[in-house]
Amino acid sequence: MIEALAVLGLDASTTDPTVVRAAYLNAVRRSHPDRNRASDANRRTASFTAAYRIAIDGLADLGDEEPPADAAPEPPPPPAIVDLDLSALVRIIADDTIEVAAPPDITFAWLVQAGHVAGDVTFLDRPAAMLQILVAFVGEPWCQMIFDLQGRAARGTTEIFCTIESIEDRPGPPIDAATRFVADQLAEVIDASIDA
C-alpha cells in the first residue's frame, strides 16, 4: 500500500480515503489519454488506477471501510418506463458501440449503475459524459474500460463508445466481448428499473 500511495504522490501516513481519491482524480486528469497526448499516457493512467485500487483496498483492510465523502453518489433511479420491449432499448451497433433508446442523462445513470455491477467505478465525469471502470473478466487481466456517451437527438438515442485496455502485461479481452458484456449489464439495470 505504501508504494501505491507514493505512485499517487501521497505520504505513507495517509489514511483518509478522500485524500487518496482526490490525488487519484488529479493524477488521472493530467495523464488520461483524452487530455494528454504523451506516448505513455495509457500506461500512466493505468498505473494510477491500479495504485488507487490498492490504496483504497489497503485502507479498507485497516478498518476504514467508509466510502470517501466526495465519492460520486449513486445516481437516482431513472424514471419508470412502462410497456417497453427491452430488446428495443439496448443494442450493439458496432464492436465498440452500444446504442440505448433513451436520452443521454438517463443512459448515463443506467451506465453508472451497470458500472458498479461490472467492476469498480474509478472515474466519473457527468458534464463530459465519461465513465471509467476497473474490471477483471474471468481468465483475463485487470482492465480499465472507458465509456464516452454521445446523444443522437434526431434519433432520440444515446451511443456509448467503449474502449478497453489491460493494466497488466498481457492483452485484455477483445472489445466486442467486453461491449457485449456491458450491453448485457445495461439491459439488466434497465430491466430492474422498469420492474421497480
N, C-alpha and C positions, 0 to 999 in steps of 0.2 A: 504494500500500500504506500510506503514511503516513496518508492520510485514513481508510482503513479501520480502522487501529489507533486513531485518535482517536475514531471512532464507538464503538468498544468501550471507550473510556476509558483507553487504553494510551498510553504514551510511544512516540515514533517509533523509539527504540532497541531496542524489544522484539524479541527474536529467538527466544524459547522458545515452541514451539507449545503446550506445556501451559499456559503463562500466557495465551496467546490463547484457547485453548479454555475455560479457567476463566472468563475475562472474558465470553466469549460466552454460556456457560451461565448465569452470574449475570444478565446483561442480559435473556436470554430468559425466565428465571424471573420477573423483575419485570414484563416487558412483555407476556408471552403473553396473548392474549385469554381463555384459560381461567382466568387468575388476575387479570387487570387489566381492569376494565370501561370504561376510558377510550376515547373515540371513536377515537383514533388508535392503539389497541393493535395492530391488524393491521399497519398501516404501519410502526410502530416495530419490531415483531418481524421483519418482512421486511427492514428496513434492517439490523438486527443480523445476520441470516442472510447477507445479501449481503456485508456487511463482513467477517464471519468467513471466508467462502469466498475473498474477495480477499486477505485477510491470510495465510491458510494457503497459498494458491497462491503468493503473493509470497515467503513463507519457503521454500517448496519450490524456487522459482527461485533462491534464494540458496544452494542446495545442501543445505539441511537437510530432507531428504526422510523423516526418521524420523517415524512417526506419534506423536502425543502419548502420553506414558506413561500418562495416565489415560483414553485413548480406550477406548471400550467394546470388550471383546474379542469376537472372533467367537463367536457362540453355538455350543454343541456341536451336532452334528447330531442331529436328533430320532431317537428310536428307530426301527428299521426296521419298516416296515409291510408285511405280505405279503398278496398276493391281494386288493387293494382296487381297485375301479373308481375311477379318478382323477376322473371326472366327478361322482362322488358326494361327493367331498371338498370341492370348491370350487364355489360357485355364487353368482351375483349375485342378491340378493333385493330390491334397490331401486336406484335410480340412484346412491346413495351408500353402499350397504351390501353387503358380501360376507359370506357365511356359510361357515365352514370346519368340517367334521365332525371336530373334534379339540378337546382341552382348551385353555384359554387359554395355558398356558405353552408348549406345543408350537406352537400357532398363532403366538404372538409370536416364537418363534425362527425360524419359517419366514418371517414378515413382515420381520424384520430382515435375513435373507439376501436376500429379494426386494428390499428397500430398497437394499441395497448394489449390486444389479444394475441397478435402475431409476435410481438417482441417487446423491447423497451423503447419508448419514445425518448430520443436523445436531443432532438432539436425541433422546435415548432415555431413557425413564423406565420401567424394568421394574415397580416396585411399582404405578405408576398405569396401566400397560399403554398407554403413549402412545409414539408414534414420529413423528418429523418428518423428511422428506427434502427435499432441494433437487433439482429435476429440470427439464429442458428437453425438451419434446416437439418433434419435427421441425416447423419452421414456427411454433412457439408461443413465447411469452416464458418466461423462467425463472419457475418457480413453486415454492411450498412446499406440500407435501402433508402433512397431519396425519392420523394414524390413531389411533383410540381403540377399544380392544377391550373387549367385554363377553361374559363366559361365560354360556351358557344351560344350566345344569346339568340341567334337566329334559329337555332335548333332546340333551344331550351335544355341543353345538356351541359355536362362538365366532363372534360377529358383529364385523366390522371396519367401523367407521363412518369414511368418508373425507371430508375437506374439501380443497379446493384453492384457492389464491389466488396470483394473479400478483404478482411483486415488481417488475414493470416497469409502465410507463404504458399498457399495453394489456391487455385481458382475457385470461385464460387459457383453456384448452380447457374444454369442457363437462364437468361432473362425471361424467356417465355414461361418457364416453370414457376419462377418467382411471381410473375404477373398473374398467372392463373391462381396461385395460392392467395394473393392479395384480393383478387376478384371474389374468390370463394369466401374469404373473411368478410369482405364488404357485404356480400349477399346475406350472410348470417346476421350481421349487425342490422342491416335494413329489415330483414325478416323479424328480428326481435323487436325493433322499434314499431313495426307495423302491427305486431301482435299486442303491443303494450296498450 
